[in-house]
């Protein structure tokens, strides 16, 4: 087995079988014909506590923050677009008497 190189998608799929689906490490390793040592190393690298997942969650948090800010700014713009009730019906209209 030494010297075999597996694609990253294969490694991530193996890790998902253990982490997400709850299969045992030994059963997944046997089915995929890999060593348990390799699978444990992949879990450490690609698992839920890996730095890759932390970067993705940071990016998702930033995306949520930006979406929230966009909604706020859009709402503010929409408020400014609405005509005020005290506005004159015609911009050139001059009122002589106030009620």
CNS distance restraints for C-alpha pairs under 8 A (distance, minus, plus):
assign (resid   1 and name CA) (resid  34 and name CA) 7.35 0.50 0.50
assign (resid   1 and name CA) (resid  35 and name CA) 7.83 0.50 0.50
assign (resid   6 and name CA) (resid  10 and name CA) 6.42 0.50 0.50
assign (resid   6 and name CA) (resid  11 and name CA) 6.86 0.50 0.50
assign (resid   7 and name CA) (resid  11 and name CA) 6.61 0.50 0.50
assign (resid   8 and name CA) (resid  12 and name CA) 6.17 0.50 0.50
assign (resid   9 and name CA) (resid  13 and name CA) 6.04 0.50 0.50
assign (resid  10 and name CA) (resid  14 and name CA) 6.25 0.50 0.50
assign (resid  11 and name CA) (resid  15 and name CA) 6.27 0.50 0.50
assign (resid  11 and name CA) (resid  39 and name CA) 7.85 0.50 0.50
assign (resid  11 and name CA) (resid  42 and name CA) 6.39 0.50 0.50
assign (resid  12 and name CA) (resid  16 and name CA) 6.15 0.50 0.50
assign (resid  12 and name CA) (resid  42 and name CA) 7.59 0.50 0.50
assign (resid  12 and name CA) (resid  46 and name CA) 6.41 0.50 0.50
assign (resid  13 and name CA) (resid  17 and name CA) 6.37 0.50 0.50
assign (resid  14 and name CA) (resid  18 and name CA) 6.75 0.50 0.50
assign (resid  14 and name CA) (resid  28 and name CA) 6.99 0.50 0.50
assign (resid  14 and name CA) (resid  32 and name CA) 7.98 0.50 0.50
assign (resid  14 and name CA) (resid  39 and name CA) 7.37 0.50 0.50
assign (resid  15 and name CA) (resid  19 and name CA) 6.00 0.50 0.50
assign (resid  15 and name CA) (resid  39 and name CA) 7.16 0.50 0.50
assign (resid  15 and name CA) (resid  42 and name CA) 6.64 0.50 0.50
assign (resid  15 and name CA) (resid  43 and name CA) 5.48 0.50 0.50
assign (resid  15 and name CA) (resid  46 and name CA) 6.97 0.50 0.50
assign (resid  15 and name CA) (resid  47 and name CA) 6.55 0.50 0.50
assign (resid  16 and name CA) (resid  20 and name CA) 5.06 0.50 0.50
assign (resid  16 and name CA) (resid  21 and name CA) 6.68 0.50 0.50
assign (resid  16 and name CA) (resid  47 and name CA) 7.94 0.50 0.50
assign (resid  17 and name CA) (resid  21 and name CA) 5.02 0.50 0.50
assign (resid  17 and name CA) (resid  22 and name CA) 6.54 0.50 0.50
assign (resid  17 and name CA) (resid  23 and name CA) 5.95 0.50 0.50
assign (resid  17 and name CA) (resid  28 and name CA) 7.17 0.50 0.50
assign (resid  18 and name CA) (resid  22 and name CA) 5.05 0.50 0.50
assign (resid  18 and name CA) (resid  23 and name CA) 4.79 0.50 0.50
assign (resid  18 and name CA) (resid  24 and name CA) 6.00 0.50 0.50
assign (resid  18 and name CA) (resid  25 and name CA) 6.14 0.50 0.50
assign (resid  18 and name CA) (resid  28 and name CA) 7.19 0.50 0.50
assign (resid  19 and name CA) (resid  23 and name CA) 7.59 0.50 0.50
assign (resid  19 and name CA) (resid  47 and name CA) 7.21 0.50 0.50
assign (resid  19 and name CA) (resid  48 and name CA) 7.88 0.50 0.50
assign (resid  23 and name CA) (resid  27 and name CA) 6.87 0.50 0.50
assign (resid  23 and name CA) (resid  28 and name CA) 6.68 0.50 0.50
assign (resid  24 and name CA) (resid  28 and name CA) 6.32 0.50 0.50
assign (resid  25 and name CA) (resid  29 and name CA) 6.01 0.50 0.50
assign (resid  25 and name CA) (resid  36 and name CA) 6.47 0.50 0.50
assign (resid  25 and name CA) (resid  39 and name CA) 7.08 0.50 0.50
assign (resid  25 and name CA) (resid  40 and name CA) 7.65 0.50 0.50
assign (resid  26 and name CA) (resid  30 and name CA) 6.06 0.50 0.50
assign (resid  26 and name CA) (resid  36 and name CA) 6.09 0.50 0.50
assign (resid  27 and name CA) (resid  31 and name CA) 6.14 0.50 0.50
assign (resid  28 and name CA) (resid  32 and name CA) 6.07 0.50 0.50
assign (resid  29 and name CA) (resid  33 and name CA) 5.73 0.50 0.50
assign (resid  29 and name CA) (resid  34 and name CA) 4.96 0.50 0.50
assign (resid  29 and name CA) (resid  35 and name CA) 5.79 0.50 0.50
assign (resid  29 and name CA) (resid  36 and name CA) 5.59 0.50 0.50
assign (resid  29 and name CA) (resid  39 and name CA) 6.74 0.50 0.50
assign (resid  30 and name CA) (resid  34 and name CA) 6.49 0.50 0.50
assign (resid  30 and name CA) (resid  35 and name CA) 7.66 0.50 0.50
assign (resid  34 and name CA) (resid  38 and name CA) 6.86 0.50 0.50
assign (resid  34 and name CA) (resid  39 and name CA) 7.31 0.50 0.50
assign (resid  35 and name CA) (resid  39 and name CA) 6.51 0.50 0.50
assign (resid  36 and name CA) (resid  40 and name CA) 6.09 0.50 0.50
assign (resid  37 and name CA) (resid  41 and name CA) 6.25 0.50 0.50
assign (resid  38 and name CA) (resid  42 and name CA) 6.20 0.50 0.50
assign (resid  39 and name CA) (resid  43 and name CA) 6.13 0.50 0.50
assign (resid  40 and name CA) (resid  44 and name CA) 6.23 0.50 0.50
assign (resid  41 and name CA) (resid  45 and name CA) 6.24 0.50 0.50
assign (resid  42 and name CA) (resid  46 and name CA) 5.72 0.50 0.50
assign (resid  42 and name CA) (resid  47 and name CA) 7.30 0.50 0.50
assign (resid  43 and name CA) (resid  47 and name CA) 4.55 0.50 0.50
assign (resid  44 and name CA) (resid  49 and name CA) 7.45 0.50 0.50
assign (resid  44 and name CA) (resid  50 and name CA) 6.44 0.50 0.50
assign (resid  45 and name CA) (resid  50 and name CA) 5.58 0.50 0.50
assign (resid  45 and name CA) (resid  51 and name CA) 7.80 0.50 0.50
assign (resid  46 and name CA) (resid  50 and name CA) 5.62 0.50 0.50
assign (resid  46 and name CA) (resid  52 and name CA) 6.95 0.50 0.50
assign (resid  46 and name CA) (resid  53 and name CA) 7.54 0.50 0.50
assign (resid  47 and name CA) (resid  53 and name CA) 7.64 0.50 0.50
assign (resid  48 and name CA) (resid  53 and name CA) 6.23 0.50 0.50
assign (resid  49 and name CA) (resid  53 and name CA) 6.81 0.50 0.50
assign (resid  49 and name CA) (resid  54 and name CA) 7.26 0.50 0.50
assign (resid  50 and name CA) (resid  54 and name CA) 6.56 0.50 0.50
assign (resid  51 and name CA) (resid  55 and name CA) 6.18 0.50 0.50
assign (resid  52 and name CA) (resid  56 and name CA) 6.38 0.50 0.50
assign (resid  53 and name CA) (resid  57 and name CA) 6.13 0.50 0.50
assign (resid  54 and name CA) (resid  58 and name CA) 6.10 0.50 0.50
assign (resid  55 and name CA) (resid  59 and name CA) 6.16 0.50 0.50
assign (resid  56 and name CA) (resid  60 and name CA) 6.14 0.50 0.50
assign (resid  57 and name CA) (resid  61 and name CA) 6.09 0.50 0.50
assign (resid  58 and name CA) (resid  62 and name CA) 6.22 0.50 0.50
assign (resid  59 and name CA) (resid  63 and name CA) 6.15 0.50 0.50
assign (resid  60 and name CA) (resid  64 and name CA) 6.19 0.50 0.50
assign (resid  61 and name CA) (resid  65 and name CA) 6.20 0.50 0.50
assign (resid  62 and name CA) (resid  66 and name CA) 6.19 0.50 0.50
assign (resid  63 and name CA) (resid  67 and name CA) 6.14 0.50 0.50
assign (resid  64 and name CA) (resid  68 and name CA) 6.16 0.50 0.50
assign (resid  65 and name CA) (resid  69 and name CA) 6.25 0.50 0.50
assign (resid  66 and name CA) (resid  70 and name CA) 6.05 0.50 0.50
assign (resid  67 and name CA) (resid  71 and name CA) 6.24 0.50 0.50
assign (resid  68 and name CA) (resid  72 and name CA) 6.33 0.50 0.50
assign (resid  69 and name CA) (resid  73 and name CA) 6.19 0.50 0.50
assign (resid  70 and name CA) (resid  74 and name CA) 5.97 0.50 0.50
assign (resid  71 and name CA) (resid  75 and name CA) 6.08 0.50 0.50
assign (resid  72 and name CA) (resid  76 and name CA) 6.25 0.50 0.50
assign (resid  73 and name CA) (resid  77 and name CA) 6.18 0.50 0.50
assign (resid  74 and name CA) (resid  78 and name CA) 6.16 0.50 0.50
assign (resid  75 and name CA) (resid  79 and name CA) 6.23 0.50 0.50
assign (resid  76 and name CA) (resid  80 and name CA) 6.40 0.50 0.50
assign (resid  77 and name CA) (resid  81 and name CA) 6.27 0.50 0.50
assign (resid  78 and name CA) (resid  82 and name CA) 6.52 0.50 0.50
assign (resid  83 and name CA) (resid  87 and name CA) 6.85 0.50 0.50
assign (resid  88 and name CA) (resid  93 and name CA) 6.61 0.50 0.50
assign (resid  89 and name CA) (resid  93 and name CA) 7.33 0.50 0.50
